[in-house]
């Protein structure tokens, strides 16, 4: 049963993640010029929060090469809030130097997925966030830090993930210095009832530092899950143009919530 007061938020924001989460999941390497063209068209269509790429080594993920150039272009667009994913301190230092508005450090509640994706345990990632926070503060940077807890509803590698572990990691990220935290259904295991239960607990724990829901449409429930979170008062959602995306390290995880569908529903 979804807990709701029947008063939906008056506004919600869709953060476009296709340039990162979408492109990382396909074999095609898209030229930087086409990425900036996508960015310009998304901006022209009215999108004002866009994840423009990731500072990962190009040899590991050539699809995300050129993120620095795409971010530099994003910084020329008035009013655009440009975020990047960073896997570690080295990536965070590049995001700080490039004046990204926000850097997202992904953490998997699934230990198996965490090791496959980042070669770190979840608690190793928490420690990395603390180092990133120290580096950000030492640089006098205004770049926000978001700790994103993925595989929050289960994992194709590990299976079940306990709610208590997800909530423990949210608190650990906050204690380590995250400005924001978010939840991701990386493999599309969530359903509206599960979203209602977990997101309500996450909101109680994190308050206004809980910022975003990230849903995949593997089993056709992404829109229903967005609606469930919206009814709890969540007002920011990740989505990818045409539902492009998935996760290279989560077998069977297909596309993201489609931007155009989420916008239409909202």
C-alpha positions, 0 to 999 in steps of 0.5 A: 500500500503506497503511503500518500496524502494524495497531494502530489508535488507541484514540480518535479525535475528529470535529470537526463542520464543518457549521455552517461548511463545510456552510452556506457551500455552500448558497444558503439563509441559516439563521437564527442561532437555528437554528444555535444549535439545531443546535449544542445538539443536536450537543453533546447528542449528545456532540460536543465539537469543533465549528467554529461558523462563520467570521468572513468579511464577511456581504456576501460570505457571508451564510450565515455571518452571526451567527458571533459569536453562535453562538460566544458560545453555544458558550462557554456549553457546558461542555467544548466546544472551539469553532473558527472559520475566519478568512480574514485578520487582521481575522477573526482579531482577531474570533476572539481577541476572542470567545475562540475555542478555535481559529482555522483559517486555510485555505491552498490548495496550488493557486495557482489555488484560492488566488486564487479563494478568498482572493485571495491566493497561498499564500505571501501566506497564510503571511505572513498567518498570521505576522501573526495569530500576532503579534496573538494573542501580543500580545493574550495570547490562548490561541486556537490557530492551525491552518494548513489546507492545502487542495486537497492532492490536486489541484484542479478549477481548476488540476489537479495539485498536487505533494506537494513543494508541499504539504509546503513549505507545511506547513513554511512554516506551522509556521515562521510560527507555526502551533500546528497544521497539517492537510490537506484534500482540498477537491475529493475527488480523494484515494484511500487510497493517495495519503492514505497516502503524503502523510499519512505524509510530513506526519506525519514533517514536522510530528510532533504538530503535525499534527492533522487530516484533512479529506475530501470525498466527491465520488467516494465515497472519504471513509470509505476515506480516513479509514480510511487516515489512521487507520491511520497514527495520525491521530486527528482528522477533520473531518466534516459532518452528513449530508455537507452542504457543498462549496466555493463556489470549487471547481467540482464539489466536493460534500459532506464526509465525513458525520459520522454515517458517520464516527462509525459507522465509527470 
